[in-house]
Amino acid sequence: PFLIRLFPSLLKKFVYLNFLSFPFFVDFRRPELLVNNTISLYLTTEPGVTVGIWHTVPSSRGAEAQGKDQRWYEEALADAHPVIIYLHGNGGTR
């Protein structure tokens, strides 16, 4: 407790652990190796700002998504199905 009182920034590091990337040694640019029916896309939100996203289709459309390219996933985003946005936080990984 004494050290935490002296160094509150240490407490933040050990509580949130945002300096760790887990799982280790994983290429997050290739989500299809981790999660089924998922592709990595990039959106330009404003000039000079690009946000990386993963688009995962629901399991009900999983058979339809097998072997499809990026264009199919982009068209799937534009159809009438609802989109759920999950914001993962500030850990630096998706």
PLY file of the C-alpha trace (Angstrom):
ply
format ascii 1.0
element vertex 94
property float x
property float y
property float z
element edge 93
property int vertex1
property int vertex2
end_header
0.00 0.00 0.00
2.85 2.40 0.76
4.35 2.02 -2.74
0.97 2.48 -4.38
0.48 5.68 -2.41
3.83 6.96 -3.66
3.38 5.77 -7.27
-0.32 5.95 -8.30
0.64 5.51 -11.96
1.83 1.99 -11.11
-1.60 1.17 -9.76
-3.20 2.23 -13.04
-0.77 0.06 -15.03
-1.38 -3.03 -12.94
-5.15 -2.63 -12.71
-5.80 -1.99 -16.40
-2.81 -3.85 -17.91
-3.17 -1.81 -21.10
0.53 -2.27 -21.86
-0.01 -5.99 -22.57
-1.14 -7.35 -25.92
-2.93 -10.66 -25.47
-2.86 -13.23 -26.99
0.84 -13.00 -27.62
2.42 -13.38 -31.08
-0.85 -13.17 -33.01
-1.25 -11.29 -36.30
-4.43 -9.26 -35.75
-4.39 -8.14 -39.40
-5.57 -11.66 -40.34
-8.66 -12.25 -38.17
-9.85 -15.16 -40.30
-7.16 -17.23 -38.56
-8.70 -16.42 -35.16
-12.44 -15.96 -35.71
-14.66 -17.64 -38.30
-16.40 -15.50 -40.94
-14.33 -12.39 -40.16
-12.39 -9.97 -42.34
-10.22 -6.96 -41.54
-11.30 -3.64 -43.08
-10.10 -0.06 -42.77
-12.33 3.01 -42.66
-11.17 6.57 -43.25
-13.15 8.64 -40.75
-11.60 12.00 -41.67
-8.56 13.08 -43.67
-5.48 11.48 -42.19
-7.37 9.22 -39.75
-7.84 5.54 -40.57
-9.60 3.12 -38.22
-9.13 -0.63 -38.46
-12.23 -2.77 -37.98
-13.16 -6.42 -38.06
-16.38 -7.36 -39.78
-17.82 -10.62 -38.47
-20.98 -11.98 -40.01
-23.37 -13.92 -37.75
-23.22 -17.70 -37.69
-26.56 -17.84 -39.54
-24.74 -16.41 -42.58
-21.53 -18.36 -41.94
-22.05 -20.91 -44.72
-22.76 -18.11 -47.18
-19.58 -16.23 -46.13
-17.20 -19.16 -46.68
-14.59 -18.31 -49.29
-15.96 -14.83 -50.03
-13.74 -11.85 -50.73
-13.64 -8.37 -49.21
-16.26 -7.04 -51.63
-18.86 -9.55 -50.37
-18.25 -8.45 -46.77
-18.58 -4.77 -47.72
-21.89 -5.50 -49.47
-23.04 -7.46 -46.41
-22.51 -4.32 -44.33
-24.86 -2.40 -46.63
-27.78 -4.85 -46.55
-30.84 -4.57 -44.28
-29.37 -6.58 -41.37
-28.57 -4.67 -38.17
-24.94 -3.87 -37.34
-23.60 -4.19 -33.80
-20.54 -2.11 -32.97
-18.26 -3.39 -30.23
-15.69 -0.91 -28.92
-12.85 -2.87 -27.39
-11.15 -0.14 -25.37
-7.66 1.24 -25.38
-5.51 -1.89 -25.18
-4.13 -1.36 -28.67
-5.50 -4.57 -30.18
-8.74 -5.66 -31.68
0 1
1 2
2 3
3 4
4 5
5 6
6 7
7 8
8 9
9 10
10 11
11 12
12 13
13 14
14 15
15 16
16 17
17 18
18 19
19 20
20 21
21 22
22 23
23 24
24 25
25 26
26 27
27 28
28 29
29 30
30 31
31 32
32 33
33 34
34 35
35 36
36 37
37 38
38 39
39 40
40 41
41 42
42 43
43 44
44 45
45 46
46 47
47 48
48 49
49 50
50 51
51 52
52 53
53 54
54 55
55 56
56 57
57 58
58 59
59 60
60 61
61 62
62 63
63 64
64 65
65 66
66 67
67 68
68 69
69 70
70 71
71 72
72 73
73 74
74 75
75 76
76 77
77 78
78 79
79 80
80 81
81 82
82 83
83 84
84 85
85 86
86 87
87 88
88 89
89 90
90 91
91 92
92 93
